Amino acid sequence: MYKAEDLQNLQMKPRINDITLKVLSVIFKNENISPPTKIDCDIMFYSKAKNDNAIIHLGIKQDAQFGYYIPKTFFIEKVSSKQEDIYLSKQEEIEITVLNRTIML
């Protein structure tokens, strides 16, 4: 039997996998956003939600002590394209190549 929070996690897994497989990303700079935001990340991954007018965002920031990137923000914006998304439209696109994946629990 699943608890309510377990069911929510199961429903989100396919969407998170979509982000990690397609790897659409931008270098994220707060100064490119209007109105200002408190989002604190270096790179923003994003993916169009299937069958919905929304974009899923996952922001990561490099940890100064350990050197690897950790998730800092996750949200869904109800827009139909990257050009309409204030968090992505004025950011610099970057290409990410996945060499290997490490899952830490």
N, CA, C and O atoms as a MOPAC input file, in Angstrom:
PM7 MOZYME 1SCF
protein

 N      0.83900 1    -1.17600 1     0.00000 1
 C      0.00000 1     0.00000 1     0.00000 1
 C      0.88700 1     1.24300 1     0.00000 1
 O      1.88000 1     1.30200 1     0.72600 1
 N      0.53000 1     2.23100 1    -0.81200 1
 C      1.30200 1     3.47100 1    -0.92700 1
 C      0.70500 1     4.56700 1    -0.06400 1
 O     -0.51300 1     4.65500 1     0.09400 1
 N      1.56900 1     5.39900 1     0.49100 1
 C      1.12500 1     6.62200 1     1.15100 1
 C      0.90500 1     7.68000 1     0.06900 1
 O      1.40100 1     7.53100 1    -1.04800 1
 N      0.17500 1     8.73400 1     0.38300 1
 C     -0.12900 1     9.79900 1    -0.59700 1
 C      1.14400 1    10.40100 1    -1.16700 1
 O      1.22200 1    10.64900 1    -2.37100 1
 N      2.15500 1    10.64300 1    -0.31500 1
 C      3.39500 1    11.24300 1    -0.80100 1
 C      4.15700 1    10.30300 1    -1.72900 1
 O      4.85200 1    10.76400 1    -2.63500 1
 N      4.03600 1     8.98800 1    -1.51700 1
 C      4.67200 1     8.01400 1    -2.41100 1
 C      4.03700 1     8.06700 1    -3.79800 1
 O      4.74000 1     7.97600 1    -4.80500 1
 N      2.72100 1     8.21100 1    -3.85700 1
 C      2.02600 1     8.29000 1    -5.15000 1
 C      2.42600 1     9.54400 1    -5.90600 1
 O      2.60000 1     9.49900 1    -7.12400 1
 N      2.57500 1    10.66000 1    -5.21000 1
 C      3.00800 1    11.88800 1    -5.86500 1
 C      4.40200 1    11.71300 1    -6.44900 1
 O      4.66200 1    12.16100 1    -7.56600 1
 N      5.28900 1    11.07600 1    -5.72200 1
 C      6.64200 1    10.83800 1    -6.22300 1
 C      6.62900 1     9.93900 1    -7.45000 1
 O      7.38400 1    10.17500 1    -8.39300 1
 N      5.79000 1     8.91900 1    -7.45100 1
 C      5.70900 1     8.02500 1    -8.60200 1
 C      5.21700 1     8.76400 1    -9.83900 1
 O      5.69700 1     8.50600 1   -10.94300 1
 N      4.27000 1     9.67500 1    -9.67100 1
 C      3.73200 1    10.42600 1   -10.80000 1
 C      4.75900 1    11.39200 1   -11.37200 1
 O      4.70500 1    11.68100 1   -12.56800 1
 N      5.68400 1    11.90000 1   -10.58200 1
 C      6.67200 1    12.85700 1   -11.06000 1
 C      7.86800 1    12.19300 1   -11.73500 1
 O      8.55200 1    12.84500 1   -12.52300 1
 N      8.14100 1    10.93100 1   -11.45700 1
 C      9.32900 1    10.27800 1   -11.99900 1
 C      9.41900 1    10.33100 1   -13.52000 1
 O     10.50000 1    10.62200 1   -14.03400 1
 N      8.35000 1    10.06800 1   -14.27100 1
 C      8.49200 1    10.15900 1   -15.73100 1
 C      8.85700 1    11.56900 1   -16.19200 1
 O      9.62300 1    11.71600 1   -17.14500 1
 N      8.34400 1    12.58600 1   -15.55700 1
 C      8.66400 1    13.96000 1   -15.95300 1
 C     10.12200 1    14.29500 1   -15.65700 1
 O     10.78500 1    14.93500 1   -16.47300 1
 N     10.62500 1    13.87400 1   -14.51300 1
 C     12.03000 1    14.11900 1   -14.18300 1
 C     12.92100 1    13.36100 1   -15.15200 1
 O     13.94400 1    13.89100 1   -15.58600 1
 N     12.55500 1    12.13000 1   -15.50400 1
 C     13.33500 1    11.37600 1   -16.48100 1
 C     13.34800 1    12.07800 1   -17.82800 1
 O     14.37200 1    12.06300 1   -18.51100 1
 N     12.23600 1    12.69700 1   -18.23500 1
 C     12.20200 1    13.45700 1   -19.49200 1
 C     13.25800 1    14.55100 1   -19.48300 1
 O     13.94000 1    14.75700 1   -20.48700 1
 N     13.40100 1    15.25000 1   -18.37400 1
 C     14.37900 1    16.33200 1   -18.28600 1
 C     15.79000 1    15.77500 1   -18.42900 1
 O     16.60300 1    16.33000 1   -19.16900 1
 N     16.08700 1    14.68800 1   -17.73100 1
 C     17.45800 1    14.18100 1   -17.74100 1
 C     17.83000 1    13.53100 1   -19.06100 1
 O     19.01700 1    13.44000 1   -19.37200 1
 N     16.87300 1    13.08000 1   -19.84400 1
 C     17.19800 1    12.43700 1   -21.11600 1
 C     17.33200 1    13.43700 1   -22.25800 1
 O     18.21600 1    13.28200 1   -23.10100 1
 N     16.48300 1    14.45600 1   -22.30900 1
 C     16.50000 1    15.40500 1   -23.42200 1
 C     17.54400 1    16.51000 1   -23.24100 1
 O     18.05600 1    17.02500 1   -24.23500 1
 N     17.85900 1    16.87200 1   -22.05800 1
 C     18.91100 1    17.81400 1   -21.69000 1
 C     18.85900 1    19.14100 1   -22.45700 1
 O     19.84700 1    19.53900 1   -23.07400 1
 N     17.72700 1    19.81600 1   -22.41800 1
 C     17.62300 1    21.18800 1   -22.91100 1
 C     18.03600 1    22.07100 1   -21.74200 1
 O     17.56200 1    21.87700 1   -20.62300 1
 N     18.91600 1    23.04100 1   -21.99100 1
 C     19.43200 1    23.79400 1   -20.85600 1
 C     19.89600 1    25.18500 1   -21.24400 1
 O     20.18000 1    25.47600 1   -22.40600 1
 N     19.96200 1    26.03900 1   -20.21800 1
 C     20.44800 1    27.40900 1   -20.37700 1
 C     21.36100 1    27.74000 1   -19.20300 1
 O     21.24600 1    27.16200 1   -18.12300 1
 N     22.27900 1    28.69100 1   -19.44300 1
 C     23.01800 1    29.29300 1   -18.32900 1
 C     22.05700 1    30.30000 1   -17.71600 1
 O     21.57200 1    31.19700 1   -18.40600 1
 N     21.78000 1    30.15900 1   -16.42700 1
 C     20.76300 1    30.97400 1   -15.78200 1
 C     21.37700 1    32.19900 1   -15.11800 1
 O     22.28000 1    32.08500 1   -14.28900 1
 N     20.87400 1    33.37500 1   -15.49500 1
 C     21.31600 1    34.63300 1   -14.88500 1
 C     20.08500 1    35.42500 1   -14.45400 1
 O     19.20000 1    35.71400 1   -15.25900 1
 N     20.04900 1    35.76800 1   -13.17100 1
 C     18.91300 1    36.51900 1   -12.62500 1
 C     18.72100 1    37.87300 1   -13.30000 1
 O     17.59000 1    38.34200 1   -13.42800 1
 N     19.81000 1    38.50800 1   -13.73200 1
 C     19.68200 1    39.83100 1   -14.33700 1
 C     18.92200 1    39.80500 1   -15.66500 1
 O     18.53300 1    40.85800 1   -16.17100 1
 N     18.70700 1    38.62200 1   -16.23200 1
 C     17.95500 1    38.49600 1   -17.48400 1
 C     16.46000 1    38.29300 1   -17.25300 1
 O     15.71700 1    38.04900 1   -18.20300 1
 N     16.01500 1    38.38900 1   -16.00400 1
 C     14.61400 1    38.12900 1   -15.66300 1
 C     13.94300 1    39.41400 1   -15.20300 1
 O     14.50300 1    40.18400 1   -14.42200 1
 N     12.74300 1    39.62800 1   -15.69900 1
 C     11.94000 1    40.76400 1   -15.26000 1
 C     10.50000 1    40.29200 1   -15.08600 1
 O      9.89200 1    39.82000 1   -16.04700 1
 N      9.95100 1    40.40700 1   -13.89700 1
 C     10.47100 1    40.99900 1   -12.66000 1
 C     11.53100 1    40.10800 1   -12.01700 1
 O     11.63000 1    38.92700 1   -12.34800 1
 N     12.33300 1    40.67300 1   -11.08900 1
 C     13.40700 1    39.91300 1   -10.44500 1
 C     12.89800 1    38.66800 1    -9.72700 1
 O     11.74200 1    38.60600 1    -9.30900 1
 N     13.77700 1    37.68100 1    -9.59100 1
 C     13.42500 1    36.42300 1    -8.93500 1
 C     14.47200 1    36.07800 1    -7.88400 1
 O     15.58400 1    36.60500 1    -7.91200 1
 N     14.11700 1    35.19500 1    -6.96100 1
 C     15.06600 1    34.74300 1    -5.94400 1
 C     15.67500 1    33.39000 1    -6.31600 1
 O     16.35700 1    32.77500 1    -5.49600 1
 N     15.43900 1    32.92500 1    -7.53600 1
 C     16.00900 1    31.65800 1    -7.98700 1
 C     17.53000 1    31.77400 1    -7.98800 1
 O     18.08900 1    32.72500 1    -8.53600 1
 N     18.19100 1    30.80000 1    -7.37200 1
 C     19.64400 1    30.80600 1    -7.24500 1
 C     20.20200 1    29.52200 1    -7.85400 1
 O     20.35300 1    28.51300 1    -7.16500 1
 N     20.50700 1    29.56700 1    -9.15000 1
 C     21.09200 1    28.40300 1    -9.80700 1
 C     22.02500 1    28.84500 1   -10.92200 1
 O     21.96100 1    29.98700 1   -11.37800 1
 N     22.89200 1    27.94000 1   -11.35900 1
 C     23.83900 1    28.23000 1   -12.44100 1
 C     23.30600 1    27.76500 1   -13.79500 1
 O     23.46300 1    28.45000 1   -14.80600 1
 N     22.68100 1    26.60300 1   -13.79600 1
 C     22.15400 1    25.99900 1   -15.02000 1
 C     20.70500 1    25.61400 1   -14.78900 1
 O     20.34700 1    25.09400 1   -13.73200 1
 N     19.86900 1    25.87800 1   -15.79800 1
 C     18.45900 1    25.50800 1   -15.71800 1
 C     18.16900 1    24.50700 1   -16.83400 1
 O     18.29900 1    24.82100 1   -18.01700 1
 N     17.77200 1    23.29200 1   -16.43400 1
 C     17.29100 1    22.29600 1   -17.39100 1
 C     15.80100 1    22.51700 1   -17.55700 1
 O     15.12200 1    22.93200 1   -16.61800 1
 N     15.28900 1    22.24200 1   -18.74500 1
 C     13.84600 1    22.40000 1   -18.94200 1
 C     13.33500 1    21.40700 1   -19.96800 1
 O     14.09000 1    20.88600 1   -20.78900 1
 N     12.04300 1    21.15900 1   -19.90300 1
 C     11.40400 1    20.23200 1   -20.82800 1
 C      9.93200 1    20.59700 1   -20.95300 1
 O      9.28400 1    20.94300 1   -19.96500 1
 N      9.41900 1    20.51900 1   -22.15100 1
 C      7.98700 1    20.73700 1   -22.38700 1
 C      7.23100 1    19.55400 1   -21.80700 1
 O      7.55900 1    18.40200 1   -22.09200 1
 N      6.22900 1    19.83100 1   -21.00000 1
 C      5.41100 1    18.76200 1   -20.42700 1
 C      4.55500 1    18.14100 1   -21.52300 1
 O      3.93700 1    18.84500 1   -22.32100 1
 N      4.53100 1    16.84500 1   -21.54700 1
 C      3.73500 1    16.14000 1   -22.55600 1
 C      2.25000 1    16.39200 1   -22.31600 1
 O      1.78200 1    16.34700 1   -21.17900 1
 N      1.52300 1    16.65600 1   -23.38200 1
 C      0.06300 1    16.84800 1   -23.34300 1
 C     -0.37700 1    17.98400 1   -22.41800 1
 O     -1.46200 1    17.92600 1   -21.84000 1
 N      0.45600 1    19.01100 1   -22.27800 1
 C      0.09700 1    20.13200 1   -21.41300 1
 C      0.82100 1    21.38500 1   -21.90300 1
 O      1.89900 1    21.28800 1   -22.48900 1
 N      0.24200 1    22.54400 1   -21.66900 1
 C      0.89200 1    23.81700 1   -21.98800 1
 C      1.71600 1    24.25700 1   -20.78900 1
 O      1.36000 1    25.20400 1   -20.08800 1
 N      2.82000 1    23.55800 1   -20.56300 1
 C      3.66300 1    23.85200 1   -19.41000 1
 C      5.09400 1    23.43800 1   -19.71000 1
 O      5.35700 1    22.56300 1   -20.53500 1
 N      6.01600 1    24.10200 1   -19.00500 1
 C      7.43100 1    23.76400 1   -19.10000 1
 C      7.91900 1    23.42700 1   -17.69300 1
 O      7.66400 1    24.15900 1   -16.73700 1
 N      8.62500 1    22.30700 1   -17.58900 1
 C      9.17600 1    21.84100 1   -16.32500 1
 C     10.60300 1    22.37700 1   -16.21600 1
 O     11.38000 1    22.27400 1   -17.16600 1
 N     10.94600 1    22.94400 1   -15.07200 1
 C     12.26800 1    23.54100 1   -14.84500 1
 C     12.97700 1    22.83700 1   -13.69100 1
 O     12.36200 1    22.53300 1   -12.66900 1
 N     14.26500 1    22.58100 1   -13.86000 1
 C     15.10200 1    22.04500 1   -12.79200 1
 C     16.39200 1    22.83500 1   -12.78900 1
 O     17.18400 1    22.74600 1   -13.72700 1
 N     16.60800 1    23.61800 1   -11.72700 1
 C     17.80400 1    24.44700 1   -11.62600 1
 C     18.85100 1    23.78200 1   -10.75500 1
 O     18.53800 1    23.23300 1    -9.69900 1
 N     20.11900 1    23.83600 1   -11.21200 1
 C     21.21700 1    23.26300 1   -10.43500 1
 C     22.28500 1    24.32400 1   -10.19200 1
 O     22.41800 1    25.27900 1   -10.95700 1
 N     23.03900 1    24.13900 1    -9.11800 1
 C     24.10400 1    25.08000 1    -8.76200 1
 C     25.31200 1    24.26900 1    -8.30700 1
 O     25.17800 1    23.24700 1    -7.63400 1
 N     26.49700 1    24.75200 1    -8.69100 1
 C     27.71300 1    24.05100 1    -8.29900 1
 C     27.99300 1    24.28300 1    -6.81700 1
 O     28.00100 1    25.42300 1    -6.35100 1
 N     28.21900 1    23.20800 1    -6.08800 1
 C     28.53700 1    23.27400 1    -4.67200 1
 C     29.99700 1    23.69800 1    -4.51700 1
 O     30.89400 1    23.03000 1    -5.03100 1
 N     30.23700 1    24.79300 1    -3.81700 1
 C     31.59500 1    25.33600 1    -3.67800 1
 C     32.52600 1    24.38200 1    -2.93400 1
 O     33.71500 1    24.31700 1    -3.24700 1
 N     32.01000 1    23.64900 1    -1.96500 1
 C     32.84500 1    22.76500 1    -1.15900 1
 C     33.20000 1    21.47400 1    -1.89800 1
 O     34.35200 1    21.04300 1    -1.86700 1
 N     32.20900 1    20.84700 1    -2.57200 1
 C     32.43200 1    19.53500 1    -3.17500 1
 C     32.69800 1    19.59300 1    -4.67900 1
 O     33.27700 1    18.66200 1    -5.24000 1
 N     32.28200 1    20.67300 1    -5.33400 1
 C     32.55600 1    20.83200 1    -6.74800 1
 C     31.52300 1    20.25500 1    -7.69200 1
 O     31.57200 1    20.54200 1    -8.88800 1
 N     30.58800 1    19.45300 1    -7.20400 1
 C     29.57000 1    18.91800 1    -8.09900 1
 C     28.30200 1    19.75500 1    -8.01200 1
 O     28.12600 1    20.55400 1    -7.09300 1
 N     27.41800 1    19.55300 1    -8.99500 1
 C     26.18100 1    20.32700 1    -9.07200 1
 C     25.07400 1    19.63900 1    -8.28600 1
 O     24.93200 1    18.41700 1    -8.32000 1
 N     24.29200 1    20.45000 1    -7.57600 1
 C     23.17100 1    19.91400 1    -6.80800 1
 C     21.89200 1    20.63800 1    -7.22800 1
 O     21.95300 1    21.80400 1    -7.61900 1
 N     20.74100 1    19.97700 1    -7.15500 1
 C     19.47100 1    20.63400 1    -7.48000 1
 C     19.16600 1    21.74500 1    -6.48700 1
 O     19.33500 1    21.57600 1    -5.28000 1
 N     18.71300 1    22.88600 1    -7.00700 1
 C     18.37100 1    24.02600 1    -6.15700 1
 C     16.92000 1    24.45300 1    -6.29100 1
 O     16.34000 1    24.99400 1    -5.34900 1
 N     16.32200 1    24.21100 1    -7.46900 1
 C     14.94500 1    24.63100 1    -7.66800 1
 C     14.25400 1    23.71300 1    -8.66000 1
 O     14.87800 1    23.19100 1    -9.58400 1
 N     12.96700 1    23.52500 1    -8.45800 1
 C     12.14600 1    22.72500 1    -9.36000 1
 C     10.76700 1    23.36800 1    -9.40200 1
 O     10.14200 1    23.57500 1    -8.36200 1
 N     10.29500 1    23.68300 1   -10.59700 1
 C      8.96200 1    24.27000 1   -10.71600 1
 C      8.40900 1    24.04800 1   -12.11400 1
 O      9.14100 1    23.70500 1   -13.04200 1
 N      7.11300 1    24.24600 1   -12.24500 1
 C      6.42400 1    24.10300 1   -13.52300 1
 C      5.77300 1    25.43700 1   -13.85700 1
 O      5.03000 1    25.99400 1   -13.04900 1
 N      6.05300 1    25.94300 1   -15.04300 1
 C      5.50400 1    27.22100 1   -15.50700 1
 C      4.43900 1    26.92800 1   -16.57200 1
 O      4.70500 1    26.20800 1   -17.53400 1
 N      3.24400 1    27.48300 1   -16.40000 1
 C      2.14700 1    27.26100 1   -17.34300 1
 C      2.28800 1    28.18400 1   -18.55600 1
 O      1.64500 1    29.23200 1   -18.62800 1
 N      3.13200 1    27.78400 1   -19.50300 1
 C      3.31700 1    28.48300 1   -20.76600 1
 C      3.44600 1    27.43500 1   -21.86100 1
 O      3.74400 1    26.27400 1   -21.58000 1
 N      3.22400 1    27.83400 1   -23.09600 1
 C      3.25000 1    26.84700 1   -24.17700 1
 C      4.55900 1    26.79500 1   -24.94600 1
 O      4.77400 1    25.86400 1   -25.72200 1
 N      5.44800 1    27.78000 1   -24.75100 1
 C      6.71300 1    27.74700 1   -25.48700 1
 C      7.82000 1    28.41000 1   -24.67200 1
 O      7.55200 1    29.17300 1   -23.74300 1
 N      9.06000 1    28.11000 1   -25.03200 1
 C     10.22000 1    28.70000 1   -24.36200 1
 C     10.20600 1    30.22000 1   -24.50300 1
 O     10.59300 1    30.93000 1   -23.57500 1
 N      9.76500 1    30.72300 1   -25.65300 1
 C      9.74700 1    32.16500 1   -25.89700 1
 C      8.79400 1    32.89300 1   -24.94100 1
 O      9.00800 1    34.07000 1   -24.65100 1
 N      7.76000 1    32.22800 1   -24.45300 1
 C      6.80700 1    32.83100 1   -23.51500 1
 C      7.26700 1    32.71300 1   -22.05900 1
 O      6.69200 1    33.35300 1   -21.17800 1
 N      8.27300 1    31.92200 1   -21.80400 1
 C      8.73000 1    31.62700 1   -20.44600 1
 C      9.74800 1    32.67900 1   -19.99900 1
 O     10.84900 1    32.73900 1   -20.54700 1
 N      9.39600 1    33.50800 1   -19.01300 1
 C     10.29000 1    34.59100 1   -18.58100 1
 C     11.58800 1    34.06100 1   -17.98300 1
 O     12.58500 1    34.78200 1   -17.94600 1
 N     11.59300 1    32.80900 1   -17.51400 1
 C     12.79200 1    32.24400 1   -16.90000 1
 C     13.78500 1    31.72000 1   -17.93100 1
 O     14.94800 1    31.49000 1   -17.59900 1
 N     13.34800 1    31.52600 1   -19.17500 1
 C     14.20000 1    30.93400 1   -20.20800 1
 C     14.45000 1    31.82300 1   -21.41900 1
 O     15.51000 1    31.73900 1   -22.03900 1
 N     13.49400 1    32.66800 1   -21.76000 1
 C     13.52400 1    33.35600 1   -23.05300 1
 C     14.75400 1    34.23000 1   -23.29200 1
 O     15.19400 1    34.36500 1   -24.43300 1
 N     15.30900 1    34.81600 1   -22.25300 1
 C     16.46000 1    35.71500 1   -22.43200 1
 C     17.76300 1    35.11200 1   -21.90400 1
 O     18.73000 1    35.83300 1   -21.65800 1
 N     17.78300 1    33.80000 1   -21.73300 1
 C     18.97600 1    33.12300 1   -21.22300 1
 C     19.76600 1    32.50800 1   -22.37600 1
 O     19.21900 1    32.25500 1   -23.44900 1
 N     21.04600 1    32.27100 1   -22.14500 1
 C     21.92500 1    31.68500 1   -23.15700 1
 C     21.77500 1    30.16100 1   -23.18900 1
 O     21.99500 1    29.48400 1   -22.18500 1
 N     21.39900 1    29.63500 1   -24.35700 1
 C     21.28600 1    28.18000 1   -24.53800 1
 C     22.66700 1    27.54600 1   -24.44500 1
 O     23.64800 1    28.11000 1   -24.93000 1
 N     22.74400 1    26.38400 1   -23.83000 1
 C     23.98600 1    25.62100 1   -23.81500 1
 C     23.67700 1    24.17300 1   -24.17200 1
 O     22.55900 1    23.69300 1   -23.98900 1
 N     24.68400 1    23.49800 1   -24.68100 1
 C     24.53400 1    22.08600 1   -25.02100 1
 C     25.22800 1    21.26000 1   -23.94900 1
 O     26.39000 1    21.49300 1   -23.61800 1
 N     24.50100 1    20.30300 1   -23.42000 1
 C     25.02100 1    19.42500 1   -22.37500 1
 C     25.18200 1    18.02900 1   -22.96000 1
 O     24.28300 1    17.52200 1   -23.63100 1
 N     26.32400 1    17.41600 1   -22.70300 1
 C     26.55400 1    16.03700 1   -23.10000 1
 C     26.63900 1    15.19500 1   -21.83200 1
 O     27.45400 1    15.46700 1   -20.95000 1
 N     25.80300 1    14.18500 1   -21.74800 1
 C     25.80100 1    13.30700 1   -20.58600 1
 C     26.84900 1    12.21900 1   -20.80900 1
 O     26.70900 1    11.38900 1   -21.70800 1
 N     27.89400 1    12.22600 1   -19.99100 1
 C     28.94500 1    11.20700 1   -20.09400 1
 C     28.62200 1     9.99600 1   -19.23300 1
 O     28.80000 1     8.85400 1   -19.65700 1
 N     28.14900 1    10.25000 1   -18.03200 1
 C     27.68500 1     9.17900 1   -17.16100 1
 C     26.73600 1     9.76600 1   -16.14000 1
 O     26.71500 1    10.97900 1   -15.92900 1
 N     25.95800 1     8.92100 1   -15.51300 1
 C     24.97800 1     9.36700 1   -14.55500 1
 C     25.24500 1     8.70600 1   -13.22000 1
 O     25.45500 1     7.49600 1   -13.14400 1
 N     25.23500 1     9.51300 1   -12.16400 1
 C     25.38400 1     8.98800 1   -10.81900 1
 C     24.14600 1     9.38200 1   -10.02700 1
 O     23.80000 1    10.56000 1    -9.94500 1
 N     23.49900 1     8.41000 1    -9.45800 1
 C     22.31100 1     8.67900 1    -8.64900 1
 C     22.70500 1     8.52100 1    -7.20200 1
 O     23.13900 1     7.44800 1    -6.78200 1
 N     22.55500 1     9.59500 1    -6.43200 1
 C     22.90500 1     9.56100 1    -5.01900 1
 C     21.62500 1     9.64300 1    -4.19700 1
 O     20.76800 1    10.49000 1    -4.45100 1
 N     21.50400 1     8.78000 1    -3.23200 1
 C     20.32700 1     8.76700 1    -2.36300 1
 C     20.70400 1     9.16900 1    -0.96500 1
 O     19.84600 1     9.21800 1    -0.08400 1

